[in-house]
Amino acid sequence: MRGWIILGLGAGVLYYLATETNMLDEPMAQTDAFLQKIERKLDATTGTKIIKVDNKTSQLKQEISQRMSTGELRALDDILESEYSVQSFKDEYCSGSAPRHESLSRDNLQYICDKLR
């Protein structure tokens, strides 16, 4: 009986934290991003479109790699991970009033956007 009460209280506290506060927003967003990354990798490995992305990826990385820092190269790898990540990047950063990217310099960001169009 005592175990059910503790389980009920725990569930109630978790429900409260998830719905009434923002304490779980960041962990939930991280989990969501991780699951999306796994989905994209699975889609990329089962689809034939990855060949197109890989050709574009290798060409773009060859052209820009000498002028990028190690952190920027890691960010570029994340961007070029799959067709979905490329499209997401283009939607978010390659519009007219795009926000500044946390890892890429403004010039490299513009160069990548130009090459992905």
Backbone bond lengths (Angstrom), bond angles and torsions (degrees), N, CA, C in turn:
res aa  C-N    CA-C-N  psi(-1)  N-CA   C-N-CA  omega(-1)  CA-C   N-CA-C  phi
1 M - - - 1.443 - - 1.533 111.13 -
2 R 1.329 116.05 -43.72 1.458 120.80 -178.68 1.539 110.39 -63.67
3 G 1.351 116.74 -36.02 1.464 121.15 179.21 1.516 112.27 -62.33
4 W 1.342 116.77 -38.69 1.461 120.81 179.17 1.525 111.54 -67.59
5 I 1.321 115.95 -36.43 1.464 119.84 178.36 1.526 110.26 -65.41
6 I 1.328 116.47 -44.49 1.467 120.89 179.00 1.521 110.23 -64.44
7 L 1.333 116.63 -42.52 1.468 120.52 178.10 1.526 110.61 -62.60
8 G 1.327 117.19 -41.55 1.463 121.51 178.25 1.517 112.04 -64.15
9 L 1.325 116.66 -43.35 1.467 120.36 177.66 1.517 111.22 -64.03
10 G 1.332 116.26 -41.77 1.470 120.29 178.43 1.518 111.24 -61.99
11 A 1.331 116.51 -43.56 1.466 120.32 178.29 1.524 110.66 -64.41
12 G 1.331 116.50 -39.06 1.458 120.14 178.65 1.516 112.39 -64.54
13 V 1.316 116.45 -42.90 1.468 121.03 178.34 1.525 110.11 -64.15
14 L 1.317 117.51 -44.50 1.466 121.37 179.06 1.522 110.78 -62.14
15 Y 1.324 117.37 -43.00 1.466 121.46 177.50 1.528 110.24 -61.25
16 Y 1.316 116.97 -44.73 1.467 121.15 178.93 1.527 110.62 -60.55
17 L 1.333 116.75 -47.22 1.465 120.26 -179.14 1.523 111.39 -62.62
18 A 1.312 117.31 -37.08 1.463 120.92 -177.25 1.522 112.41 -75.97
19 T 1.338 117.95 -32.57 1.462 119.35 -173.86 1.526 114.94 -103.91
20 E 1.299 117.78 -30.66 1.459 120.58 -173.01 1.529 114.24 -105.01
21 T 1.316 118.04 -12.24 1.466 120.83 179.92 1.521 108.72 -128.20
22 N 1.315 116.45 174.73 1.458 120.58 176.37 1.530 111.37 -109.03
23 M 1.318 116.73 18.25 1.462 121.02 -177.30 1.527 112.50 -66.69
24 L 1.315 117.43 -29.39 1.461 120.08 -177.95 1.522 112.80 -100.71
25 D 1.333 117.85 1.99 1.459 120.47 -178.11 1.522 112.39 -61.79
26 E 1.323 117.25 -47.15 1.466 120.25 -178.22 1.528 112.29 -65.61
27 P 1.342 119.50 -48.59 1.473 118.26 177.41 1.530 112.70 -61.47
28 M 1.331 117.09 -35.58 1.462 119.91 178.80 1.529 110.19 -68.46
29 A 1.321 118.12 -38.47 1.461 121.57 178.00 1.520 110.81 -66.58
30 Q 1.327 117.21 -40.10 1.463 120.44 177.37 1.520 110.97 -63.60
31 T 1.316 116.87 -42.25 1.460 120.83 178.28 1.515 110.43 -64.48
32 D 1.317 116.95 -41.62 1.460 121.35 177.93 1.525 111.20 -61.25
33 A 1.324 117.22 -45.23 1.466 121.41 179.51 1.523 110.61 -63.56
34 F 1.318 116.70 -40.57 1.463 120.98 178.81 1.530 110.93 -63.37
35 L 1.322 116.82 -43.50 1.467 120.37 179.25 1.532 111.49 -65.94
36 Q 1.332 117.18 -38.03 1.459 120.29 177.16 1.523 111.07 -65.16
37 K 1.324 116.72 -38.79 1.457 121.27 178.34 1.532 110.27 -62.64
38 I 1.327 116.39 -42.46 1.467 120.52 177.91 1.523 110.03 -64.32
39 E 1.340 117.42 -43.66 1.462 120.86 178.51 1.521 111.22 -59.39
40 R 1.321 116.79 -44.34 1.471 120.42 -179.60 1.519 111.17 -62.88
41 K 1.332 116.22 -42.08 1.458 119.08 179.09 1.525 111.00 -63.60
42 L 1.326 116.83 -41.53 1.459 120.17 178.04 1.526 111.20 -64.12
43 D 1.327 116.61 -44.08 1.459 120.06 177.78 1.520 111.46 -62.54
44 A 1.323 116.08 -40.39 1.464 120.09 -178.81 1.527 111.48 -66.88
45 T 1.317 117.58 -36.46 1.467 119.51 -178.33 1.511 112.45 -77.61
46 T 1.331 118.07 -22.15 1.457 120.05 -179.76 1.514 112.46 -96.46
47 G 1.309 118.97 -13.12 1.461 121.98 -177.69 1.514 112.41 -99.22
48 T 1.321 115.49 165.54 1.465 120.48 178.81 1.521 112.02 -95.44
49 K 1.316 118.25 -9.24 1.457 121.34 -178.81 1.518 112.37 -71.25
50 I 1.289 118.52 -14.62 1.463 121.04 -179.01 1.529 111.95 -62.20
51 I 1.299 117.69 -27.12 1.467 121.42 179.12 1.521 109.57 -63.02
52 K 1.339 117.27 -43.78 1.452 120.80 177.27 1.520 111.04 -62.08
53 V 1.308 117.01 -45.26 1.464 121.09 -179.24 1.518 110.06 -63.50
54 D 1.335 117.94 -41.72 1.453 120.66 -179.58 1.521 111.99 -63.66
55 N 1.330 119.05 -40.42 1.462 120.90 177.61 1.522 111.05 -63.33
56 K 1.319 116.25 -45.45 1.463 120.38 178.69 1.525 109.75 -65.41
57 T 1.313 116.40 -38.64 1.456 122.11 -179.59 1.511 111.49 -62.40
58 S 1.306 116.70 -51.76 1.460 119.41 -177.07 1.523 111.56 -64.09
59 Q 1.316 117.29 -37.87 1.460 120.41 179.46 1.530 110.69 -67.30
60 L 1.320 117.01 -45.53 1.459 120.71 179.85 1.522 110.98 -64.72
61 K 1.325 116.89 -43.58 1.467 120.07 179.82 1.526 111.08 -63.49
62 Q 1.318 117.57 -38.10 1.462 120.73 178.41 1.527 110.96 -63.54
63 E 1.320 115.78 -43.08 1.464 120.43 -176.17 1.529 112.83 -69.08
64 I 1.307 117.85 -34.21 1.458 120.33 -170.37 1.527 113.76 -108.96
65 S 1.310 119.07 -12.66 1.470 121.33 -170.62 1.524 113.73 -60.67
66 Q 1.312 119.20 -32.69 1.462 121.09 -177.06 1.527 112.54 -69.55
67 R 1.299 117.35 -25.47 1.460 119.86 -177.39 1.515 113.45 -99.88
68 M 1.339 117.57 7.26 1.463 121.49 -178.18 1.519 111.58 -109.82
69 S 1.323 114.73 149.96 1.461 120.39 174.65 1.534 108.94 -80.36
70 T 1.327 115.99 172.56 1.465 120.73 179.63 1.521 111.03 -61.65
71 G 1.318 117.12 -42.23 1.469 121.17 178.15 1.513 112.26 -63.27
72 E 1.328 115.86 -39.33 1.458 119.69 178.84 1.529 110.60 -68.20
73 L 1.325 117.20 -36.80 1.470 119.98 177.63 1.527 110.82 -64.93
74 R 1.325 117.24 -38.77 1.475 120.12 176.21 1.524 110.51 -63.73
75 A 1.320 116.73 -41.52 1.465 120.62 178.48 1.533 110.11 -64.15
76 L 1.335 116.50 -39.62 1.467 120.59 177.90 1.526 110.68 -64.03
77 D 1.327 117.34 -39.97 1.470 120.56 176.63 1.527 110.78 -60.62
78 D 1.328 116.41 -41.18 1.467 120.05 177.90 1.524 111.42 -64.67
79 I 1.323 115.83 -39.25 1.464 120.60 179.98 1.520 110.39 -65.53
80 L 1.323 116.53 -44.45 1.457 121.59 -174.45 1.528 113.37 -89.71
81 E 1.307 117.38 14.91 1.463 122.76 -176.85 1.522 112.51 -60.98
82 S 1.324 117.50 -41.11 1.460 120.97 -178.92 1.524 109.35 -154.06
83 E 1.303 114.97 173.27 1.458 120.27 177.65 1.531 110.61 -62.46
84 Y 1.324 115.98 -36.84 1.463 120.36 179.65 1.525 111.75 -66.76
85 S 1.322 116.71 -42.39 1.463 118.90 -179.18 1.527 110.91 -68.43
86 V 1.341 117.21 -34.54 1.471 120.71 176.65 1.520 109.58 -64.56
87 Q 1.333 116.67 -45.98 1.459 120.42 -179.49 1.526 111.48 -64.75
88 S 1.312 116.21 -40.57 1.466 120.60 177.83 1.521 110.65 -62.08
89 F 1.335 116.71 -43.54 1.463 121.46 178.24 1.528 110.26 -61.74
90 K 1.325 116.72 -46.58 1.464 120.26 -179.28 1.522 110.94 -61.47
91 D 1.328 116.92 -41.90 1.461 120.51 179.95 1.523 111.92 -63.96
92 E 1.325 116.10 -38.18 1.460 119.60 -174.71 1.524 113.65 -85.40
93 Y 1.327 117.79 -39.68 1.467 120.33 -169.85 1.524 115.74 -112.38
94 C 1.312 118.52 -12.81 1.462 119.60 -175.07 1.518 113.08 -105.11
95 S 1.317 117.42 20.26 1.463 120.45 175.42 1.526 108.54 -91.42
96 G 1.294 116.20 174.52 1.456 120.33 -176.52 1.520 114.43 -60.87
97 S 1.315 117.47 -40.56 1.467 120.69 -178.28 1.522 110.00 -113.71
98 A 1.310 115.91 53.45 1.464 121.44 -175.25 1.529 111.25 -73.61
99 P 1.324 116.58 144.51 1.467 119.78 175.42 1.525 111.05 -71.06
100 R 1.298 116.30 161.87 1.467 121.50 178.71 1.523 109.28 -73.89
101 H 1.324 116.12 136.30 1.465 121.60 179.06 1.518 109.11 -80.04
102 E 1.343 116.42 140.37 1.464 120.40 -174.90 1.529 113.41 -71.67
103 S 1.341 118.66 -21.23 1.466 120.22 -175.67 1.524 113.99 -116.08
104 L 1.308 118.31 -17.82 1.469 121.09 -175.13 1.523 111.26 -105.69
105 S 1.326 115.23 142.37 1.459 119.29 174.45 1.529 108.39 -70.06
106 R 1.294 115.55 160.73 1.470 120.43 -178.37 1.533 111.52 -60.27
107 D 1.347 116.62 -42.08 1.470 120.15 -179.79 1.526 111.65 -65.09
108 N 1.332 116.56 -44.93 1.464 119.44 179.78 1.523 111.46 -67.55
109 L 1.315 117.06 -35.85 1.456 120.95 176.53 1.525 110.43 -61.36
110 Q 1.323 115.98 -45.55 1.466 120.51 179.20 1.525 110.78 -64.59
111 Y 1.324 117.49 -40.59 1.465 122.33 179.58 1.528 110.21 -61.91
112 I 1.328 116.31 -46.35 1.463 120.66 -179.49 1.520 110.62 -63.50
113 C 1.319 116.90 -43.69 1.463 120.46 178.17 1.528 111.10 -60.66
114 D 1.327 116.89 -43.17 1.460 120.39 178.33 1.527 111.94 -60.71
115 K 1.329 116.19 -41.70 1.464 120.31 -178.33 1.529 112.96 -72.38
116 L 1.329 117.13 -27.85 1.457 120.41 -178.14 1.532 113.21 -84.67
117 R 1.291 117.17 -10.28 1.493 119.98 -179.62 1.481 111.58 -75.71
